[in-house]
Amino acid sequence: MEQADVASSEVGAGLTALGHQLSSSGWIGNASGLDLDRRRTRAAAETVRGGGGAARVERPIGR
């Protein structure tokens, strides 16, 4: 969902009803995330926009 669309969406209306103030900055930020399953943890970060990114798992499971 584009940032400009959030405020006018059902999600935006729900957040506003909870007291959140939404504004548009013109920058959508970089993506990062974790993939968690029973045996592994995988970290990922977007490396292109915004000058780069890095991700790592601090304590690997089973080590």
C-alpha positions in Angstrom: 0.0 0.0 0.0 1.4 3.4 -0.9 2.0 5.8 1.9 -0.5 8.4 0.5 -3.2 5.7 0.4 -2.9 4.7 4.1 -4.6 7.7 5.6 -7.6 7.4 3.3 -7.9 3.6 3.8 -9.9 1.5 6.3 -6.6 0.9 8.1 -5.9 4.6 8.3 -9.4 5.3 9.7 -8.9 2.6 12.3 -5.5 4.1 13.4 -7.0 7.6 13.5 -9.8 6.3 15.7 -7.2 5.0 18.1 -5.6 8.4 18.3 -2.8 8.1 15.8 -1.9 11.1 13.7 -1.0 10.2 10.1 1.0 12.4 7.8 2.9 12.0 4.6 6.6 12.6 4.6 7.3 11.7 0.9 9.7 9.0 2.1 8.5 5.4 2.4 11.6 4.1 4.2 13.5 0.9 3.7 12.2 -2.6 4.1 13.5 -5.0 6.8 12.1 -8.1 8.3 12.6 -11.4 10.1 11.6 -14.9 8.9 11.0 -17.2 11.9 10.3 -20.9 11.8 10.9 -23.8 14.1 14.5 -24.4 13.1 15.9 -21.2 11.7 15.8 -17.4 12.0 16.5 -15.4 8.9 17.1 -11.6 8.8 16.8 -9.5 5.7 17.2 -5.8 4.9 16.8 -3.7 1.8 20.3 -2.8 0.5 19.5 -0.3 -2.4 17.3 2.6 -1.3 18.4 5.0 1.4 22.1 4.2 1.2 22.0 0.6 2.2 20.9 -1.7 5.0 22.1 -4.6 7.0 20.5 -7.4 9.0 21.8 -10.3 11.1 20.6 -12.8 13.6 22.1 -12.0 17.0 21.8 -15.5 18.6 21.3 -18.3 16.2 19.1 -21.1 17.5 21.0 -24.2 18.6 24.4 -22.5 18.9 
